[in-house]
Amino acid sequence: MERRIESDRPVSEGLSTLGLKQDSEQEMRILVVEDEALIALQLEMEIEDIGHTVAGTCMNLPECLLFLEDSEIDGAILDVDLRGVDVFPAAEKLRQKNIPFVFHTGHGDKRQIEERFPCSTVFKKPTSTEIMLKQLFAAPLHI
């Protein structure tokens, strides 16, 4: 259950208290890989509210792999199950490029994911975007 806080402060001001910088030198380009449009939209809005840029949003594996061919990103949030297709080939490509990522799933088997990607972080849906981003940039590379 998501906790809501009512305040007169802008949302992004509240998010900055978690240690996520909003100044332009800390702006990160984030890839969102999510097959549910409403969840993707929520992630995009929250990433931008925190002060980062959404480099792209991919809703299926082929689109994601194509995007990763020639796009520069600083990190990614990956849904594990893209309409019955595992996101693991994209995670492998990110690992090869030394780009940090976190998994965000409602269906995935955490143990299976951690066996395949031992340094990865797996978040169960729903998890706040700011918590995922904080872990994304604090995590060691997924080598």
MOVENJO-V327580 format. One record per pair of residues at least 24 apart in sequence whose ideal C-beta (glycine too) atoms are under 10 Angstrom apart, sorted by sequence separation. I is the first residue (numbers start at 1). GAP is how many residues later the second one is. D is the distance in Angstrom with one decimal. If there is no record, write none. Layout:
[[I & GAP & D] [I & GAP & D]]
//
This chain:
[[27 & 24 & 6.2] [28 & 24 & 4.6] [29 & 24 & 5.0] [30 & 24 & 5.8] [31 & 24 & 5.3] [32 & 24 & 7.3] [33 & 24 & 7.7] [34 & 24 & 8.0] [35 & 24 & 5.0] [58 & 24 & 8.4] [59 & 24 & 8.4] [61 & 24 & 5.0] [65 & 24 & 6.4] [69 & 24 & 8.7] [73 & 24 & 8.8] [75 & 24 & 6.4] [76 & 24 & 7.7] [77 & 24 & 7.2] [78 & 24 & 7.1] [79 & 24 & 7.8] [80 & 24 & 7.8] [81 & 24 & 6.6] [88 & 24 & 9.7] [92 & 24 & 9.0] [95 & 24 & 8.8] [118 & 24 & 8.5] [119 & 24 & 6.9] [26 & 25 & 7.3] [27 & 25 & 5.7] [28 & 25 & 7.2] [29 & 25 & 7.9] [30 & 25 & 6.1] [31 & 25 & 5.4] [32 & 25 & 4.5] [33 & 25 & 4.9] [34 & 25 & 6.8] [35 & 25 & 6.6] [60 & 25 & 7.0] [61 & 25 & 7.9] [64 & 25 & 8.4] [65 & 25 & 6.0] [68 & 25 & 5.1] [72 & 25 & 9.7] [74 & 25 & 7.2] [75 & 25 & 4.8] [76 & 25 & 4.2] [77 & 25 & 5.8] [78 & 25 & 5.3] [79 & 25 & 5.7] [80 & 25 & 3.9] [81 & 25 & 7.7] [88 & 25 & 8.4] [91 & 25 & 8.1] [92 & 25 & 8.7] [95 & 25 & 8.9] [102 & 25 & 9.0] [104 & 25 & 9.0] [117 & 25 & 5.8] [118 & 25 & 9.5] [26 & 26 & 8.3] [27 & 26 & 5.9] [29 & 26 & 3.9] [30 & 26 & 8.8] [31 & 26 & 7.7] [32 & 26 & 7.4] [33 & 26 & 7.9] [35 & 26 & 9.5] [61 & 26 & 6.4] [64 & 26 & 4.6] [68 & 26 & 7.1] [73 & 26 & 6.1] [74 & 26 & 7.8] [75 & 26 & 6.3] [76 & 26 & 7.7] [77 & 26 & 8.2] [78 & 26 & 6.6] [79 & 26 & 6.2] [80 & 26 & 8.5] [81 & 26 & 4.6] [86 & 26 & 9.6] [87 & 26 & 9.7] [91 & 26 & 6.1] [22 & 27 & 9.3] [24 & 27 & 8.3] [28 & 27 & 8.8] [29 & 27 & 8.6] [30 & 27 & 9.6] [31 & 27 & 7.0] [32 & 27 & 9.3] [33 & 27 & 8.8] [60 & 27 & 9.6] [61 & 27 & 9.0] [62 & 27 & 9.7] [63 & 27 & 9.7] [64 & 27 & 9.8] [65 & 27 & 9.9] [72 & 27 & 9.3] [73 & 27 & 9.7] [75 & 27 & 8.0] [76 & 27 & 9.7] [77 & 27 & 5.3] [78 & 27 & 8.4] [79 & 27 & 8.1] [80 & 27 & 6.6] [81 & 27 & 6.2] [86 & 27 & 9.4] [22 & 28 & 6.8] [23 & 28 & 7.4] [33 & 28 & 8.4] [47 & 28 & 10.0] [61 & 28 & 6.4] [62 & 28 & 9.9] [65 & 28 & 6.6] [68 & 28 & 9.6] [73 & 28 & 9.5] [76 & 28 & 9.9] [79 & 28 & 8.9] [80 & 28 & 3.5] [88 & 28 & 6.5] [104 & 28 & 6.3] [21 & 29 & 9.0] [22 & 29 & 3.3] [58 & 29 & 9.4] [61 & 29 & 6.3] [64 & 29 & 8.5] [68 & 29 & 7.5] [79 & 29 & 8.6] [80 & 29 & 8.7] [88 & 29 & 8.1] [91 & 29 & 7.5] [102 & 29 & 9.6] [103 & 29 & 9.4] [20 & 30 & 5.2] [21 & 30 & 7.0] [22 & 30 & 8.5] [33 & 30 & 8.7] [47 & 30 & 8.2] [64 & 30 & 9.6] [78 & 30 & 9.8] [80 & 30 & 9.5] [86 & 30 & 9.4] [102 & 30 & 5.2] [15 & 31 & 7.9] [20 & 31 & 7.1] [21 & 31 & 9.5] [33 & 31 & 5.1] [68 & 31 & 8.4] [102 & 31 & 8.4] [18 & 32 & 8.6] [20 & 32 & 8.1] [32 & 32 & 9.8] [58 & 32 & 8.0] [80 & 32 & 9.3] [102 & 32 & 10.0] [16 & 33 & 9.9] [31 & 33 & 7.7] [80 & 33 & 6.5] [102 & 33 & 5.9] [11 & 34 & 9.2] [12 & 34 & 9.4] [15 & 34 & 6.3] [16 & 34 & 7.6] [33 & 34 & 8.8] [43 & 34 & 6.2] [102 & 34 & 5.1] [11 & 35 & 8.2] [14 & 35 & 9.3] [15 & 35 & 4.9] [16 & 35 & 7.6] [33 & 35 & 9.7] [78 & 35 & 9.9] [100 & 35 & 9.1] [101 & 35 & 7.1] [102 & 35 & 9.9] [12 & 36 & 8.6] [13 & 36 & 9.6] [15 & 36 & 8.1] [31 & 36 & 6.9] [43 & 36 & 9.5] [100 & 36 & 5.4] [12 & 37 & 4.6] [31 & 37 & 7.7] [40 & 37 & 9.6] [100 & 37 & 6.7] [102 & 37 & 7.2] [11 & 38 & 5.1] [12 & 38 & 6.3] [100 & 38 & 9.0] [101 & 38 & 8.6] [10 & 39 & 8.2] [11 & 39 & 8.9] [12 & 39 & 6.4] [40 & 39 & 8.6] [78 & 39 & 10.0] [100 & 39 & 5.5] [31 & 40 & 7.5] [39 & 40 & 7.6] [100 & 40 & 8.3] [101 & 40 & 9.8] [102 & 40 & 9.5] [100 & 41 & 6.3] [101 & 41 & 6.5] [29 & 42 & 8.4] [31 & 42 & 4.7] [78 & 42 & 9.2] [80 & 42 & 7.9] [99 & 42 & 8.3] [100 & 42 & 6.8] [29 & 43 & 6.7] [30 & 43 & 6.8] [31 & 43 & 8.9] [33 & 43 & 6.3] [34 & 43 & 7.4] [36 & 43 & 7.5] [98 & 43 & 5.2] [99 & 43 & 8.4] [29 & 44 & 4.8] [30 & 44 & 6.8] [31 & 44 & 7.4] [32 & 44 & 7.5] [33 & 44 & 6.9] [34 & 44 & 8.2] [35 & 44 & 6.1] [78 & 44 & 9.8] [97 & 44 & 9.8] [98 & 44 & 8.2] [28 & 45 & 8.3] [29 & 45 & 4.9] [30 & 45 & 5.5] [31 & 45 & 4.1] [32 & 45 & 5.5] [33 & 45 & 4.7] [34 & 45 & 4.5] [80 & 45 & 9.9] [98 & 45 & 7.4] [28 & 46 & 4.1] [29 & 46 & 7.9] [30 & 46 & 6.7] [31 & 46 & 7.4] [32 & 46 & 8.7] [33 & 46 & 5.8] [35 & 46 & 7.7] [36 & 46 & 9.6] [77 & 46 & 8.6] [79 & 46 & 8.3] [95 & 46 & 7.8] [96 & 46 & 9.6] [27 & 47 & 8.8] [28 & 47 & 6.0] [29 & 47 & 9.7] [30 & 47 & 6.6] [31 & 47 & 8.3] [32 & 47 & 8.7] [33 & 47 & 9.4] [35 & 47 & 4.5] [36 & 47 & 9.4] [94 & 47 & 9.7] [95 & 47 & 4.5] [96 & 47 & 9.5] [34 & 48 & 8.1] [35 & 48 & 5.1] [94 & 48 & 7.1] [95 & 48 & 6.7] [33 & 49 & 7.2] [35 & 49 & 9.4] [35 & 50 & 8.8] [77 & 50 & 9.7] [92 & 50 & 9.3] [91 & 51 & 7.4] [35 & 52 & 9.3] [77 & 52 & 7.7] [34 & 53 & 9.6] [33 & 54 & 5.9] [77 & 55 & 5.8] [77 & 56 & 8.0] [33 & 57 & 6.3] [75 & 57 & 9.5] [33 & 58 & 9.2] [75 & 58 & 7.7] [31 & 59 & 8.9] [77 & 59 & 7.2] [76 & 60 & 8.0] [33 & 61 & 9.7] [43 & 61 & 8.0] [75 & 61 & 4.7] [74 & 62 & 8.8] [75 & 62 & 6.6] [31 & 63 & 8.4] [74 & 63 & 8.1] [75 & 64 & 9.1] [39 & 65 & 8.4] [39 & 67 & 9.0] [31 & 68 & 8.4] [33 & 68 & 8.7] [31 & 70 & 8.2] [33 & 70 & 9.7] [34 & 70 & 7.4] [36 & 70 & 8.9] [30 & 71 & 9.8] [33 & 71 & 8.8] [28 & 72 & 9.7] [32 & 72 & 9.1] [52 & 77 & 9.6] [50 & 79 & 7.1] [49 & 80 & 8.4] [50 & 80 & 5.9] [48 & 81 & 10.0] [49 & 81 & 8.8] [52 & 81 & 7.0] [46 & 82 & 7.7] [47 & 82 & 6.1] [51 & 82 & 10.0] [46 & 83 & 3.7] [47 & 83 & 9.2] [50 & 83 & 6.4] [42 & 84 & 8.9] [45 & 84 & 8.7] [46 & 84 & 7.0] [50 & 84 & 9.6] [44 & 85 & 9.2] [47 & 85 & 9.5] [52 & 85 & 9.7] [39 & 86 & 7.4] [43 & 86 & 5.6] [46 & 86 & 9.3] [47 & 86 & 7.1] [39 & 87 & 8.3] [42 & 87 & 7.6] [46 & 87 & 8.6] [36 & 89 & 9.2] [43 & 89 & 8.5] [43 & 90 & 9.8] [34 & 91 & 9.8] [32 & 97 & 9.5] [30 & 99 & 9.3] [30 & 102 & 9.6] [30 & 103 & 7.4] [28 & 105 & 7.8] [30 & 106 & 7.9] [30 & 107 & 10.0] [28 & 108 & 8.4] [20 & 109 & 9.8] [28 & 109 & 7.0] [18 & 110 & 9.0] [20 & 110 & 6.1] [19 & 111 & 9.2] [20 & 111 & 9.8] [26 & 111 & 9.1] [18 & 112 & 5.2] [15 & 113 & 9.0] [17 & 113 & 9.5] [18 & 113 & 7.6] [20 & 113 & 6.0] [15 & 114 & 8.6] [16 & 114 & 9.2] [20 & 114 & 6.1] [15 & 115 & 5.0] [18 & 115 & 8.7] [19 & 115 & 6.4] [14 & 116 & 9.1] [18 & 116 & 5.9] [21 & 116 & 9.7] [20 & 117 & 8.2] [12 & 118 & 10.0] [15 & 118 & 9.1] [19 & 118 & 9.7] [11 & 119 & 9.9] [15 & 119 & 9.9] [19 & 119 & 9.1] [2 & 124 & 6.1] [1 & 125 & 8.7] [2 & 125 & 9.3] [3 & 125 & 8.8] [2 & 126 & 7.2]]
//
